[in-house]
Amino acid sequence: MKSKLKRGFVFSQLLVFALLLGVIDLRTGYELSFFAFYFLPIGFSAWYLGRGASVIIAVWSALVWSLADNLSGHIYSTYYAAVWNTLVRLGSFLAISWSVSAIAQLLSAEQKTTETLRRSLAEIKVLHGLLPICCQCKKIRTDQGSWQQMEMYISAHSDTQFSHGYCPECYKKALADAGLTDESEIPDLEATLIQSLEQRKTNKPA
C-alpha cells in the first residue's frame, strides 16, 4: 500500500514538473526552446515507474508544450504546421519513454538473473583436488586427519544424498552368503503383507 502511494506521489510530482516546464517555456517565448527538458520527467518516470506511466507523462508533456507554444504567440503559416510540430514532439517523447523503460527492464532482468546465479553458486559445494582414500575400506581422510565413510564425506561436501541397494553381482553374492541360491526361496514380503491385511479385514468384528 505504501509503495503504491509513493508511486502515485512521484507520478503526480512529475506531472507538475512537466507543467512547470510548460510555464517556463511560455514565459521565455517560442524563440527559446525548452523541448529537450521535457525528457527529464519522461525519462525519470520510465526508469522508476515503468512504461505505462512514462507514456502518460509523454502525452502530457506534448500537450503542455503545444499549449505553451500556442499561448506564447507563435503564429504558424498553416494549422497543419502546428499539428506537425506537436506530433514530432510527441513521437520524440514516446521514443524516449520506450527506450528508457526498455533499458530499465533489461537491467532489472539482468540483476535478477545475476542474483539467482549468485544464490545458486553459493549453494553449490564442489569437490576438487586429490582425495586420499583407503584402497580396502574406501574411507576418505579428511583435512583434520580423521577417516570418514565415503558416503558421509561426499554428503558433507556436496548436495548429494545416497540410497543403498545391490548391484547384480553383489546381489547374487549376498544370496549365496545367506544360503539362498534360488531367488524363489526369498520370501515375498509384499505378498505376505497383503495377505496379513486381508486376514485382519476378515477377522474384524462387524
N, C-alpha and C positions, 0 to 999 in steps of 0.2 A: 504494500500500500504506500509506504513512504517513498519507494523507488518511483512509483507512478506519479506521485505528487511532485517529486523532484524533477522528473522528466517534463511534466506539464509546466512547471515553473520556468525551466530552461527554455522550453518551446515558446512560451509567452514572451520571455525576455528577448528572444531572437526576433520575434515579430516586431517588438517595439524598437529593437536596434535597426531593423530594416526600414521601419517608418522614420526613425531619426535620420538615417542616411538620405531618405527622400526629402526631409525638411532641409537638410544641408544642401542637397542638390538643388532644391528650389531657391534657396537664399543666394546661392552663388551664381545662379543663372545657367542657361543652357550652353554658354561658351566654355565653361569649365565642367568637364565630365567626371562624375564620380562612379562611373559604370563598374570599374574593377572592384570598388569597395564593397559592392553587394555580394561579392564572392565570399566574404568573411562569414556572415551568418549562414549562408548556404553550405559552405564547407564545414563549418562547426556542427551544424545540425546533421549533415550527412555522416560525419565521423562518430558523433556521440549518440545521436537519436535514431539513426537509420535512414534508409532511402525514402520511406513514406513521408516522414516529417520533413526531410530536405526538399522533396518535390513541392510540398505545400509552401515552404519558405521561398522556393524558387519562383513559383507562380505569384506569390505575394510580392516579392521583390520586383518582378516585372511590372505588376500593376502599380506599385508605388513609384517606380521610375517613370512609367508612362504618365501618371498623374502629375508628377513634379515637372516633367518635360512640357506638358500642356499648360500648366499654370505659370510656368516661367516665361511665357510669351513667345515660345518658339513657334514660328509660323512656317509651315511647310507649303510647298507649291501645290501639293496634292494630298488628299486624305490618305491615300494608299502608302505614301512615304512614311507617315507617322505609324501606320499599322505595321509596315515592314520593319521599321526600327524597333518597335515593341516586340515583334516576333523574333527578331535577331537576338535581342536581349534575353528573351525567354528561352530560346534554344541554347544560348550560351550558359544560362543559369542551370538549365536541366542537364547539360553536359557536365558541368562541374558537380552537380548533385550525384549523377550516376557514377562518375569517375571516382570521387572521394569515397562514396559508400561502397563501391566495388573493392577499392584498396583496403578499406576498413574490414570488410568481410573476409578478404583473403588473409589479412594479418591475424584476424581473430581465429580463423580456421587453422592457420599455421601454429598459433600459440597453443590451441587445444591439442593439435597433433604432437607438438613438442612436449607438452605436459604429459600426455598419455604415454609417449615413448619414454620419458624420464621416469615415470612411475613403473613402467614395465621393466626398465633396466634396473631400477632399484630393487625389484622383487626377484630378479634372476640371480641365482648363485651359480657360479661357474667353477668347475673343477679343472685345474690346469697344472702342468708340471709333472714330475715323476712321483708316483705313489709307491712307497715301499710296502710290499705285500708278501705275506708268508706263502711260500710255494706249497705248503702242506694243508694248513687250515684256512688259508685265504683271508686271514685277518689283515687289516691295514694299520700301519703305525702312524699315529697322529703326530702333530708338531710338538706335543708335550712328551712324547716318548712312549705313551701307552698304546695298547693294541685294541682295536675295535673290530667287531664283525663288519664285513663288507657292507651289508645292508644298512647297519646303523650309521656307518661313516658316510655313505652316499646320501642317505636320507637327511643327515645333519648338514650336508654341504650343497644340497640341491632341493628341488621341489618334488623329487621322485619318491614314490611310495611303492613298496614291494608287496606282491601277493605270491605265496609259495604254492608250488604244485610239483608234479613229477614229469620229467621228460620220458619218452618211451623206454629208453634203456634203463633209467633208474626205477621206473615203474615195474619193469619185469624183475629187476634185481630185488626190489622190496617184496614182491610176491614170493620170490624164491626164498628170501631170508625168513619170511613168515610161514614157509612150508606150504604155500598155496600156489601150486604150479599151474592150476587151471583157473581162469577168471570166473568160471561158473561157480567156483566154490566160495566166492566173495559174497557175503550177504547183501541183498538188495535193500538198503536202508529205506529208500523211498517207498518201495512196495510194503515194507514192514510197517512204516509209519501210517500209510493209508489204511492198511488192514486194521491197525490199532484204533484209528479214529472211527472206522465203520463199526467196530465192536462196541466202542463207547456209546455211539448213537443207538445201537440195537439194545444195549443193556440199560439205557437211560429210562427211568420210570416215567410213565405218561403223566 
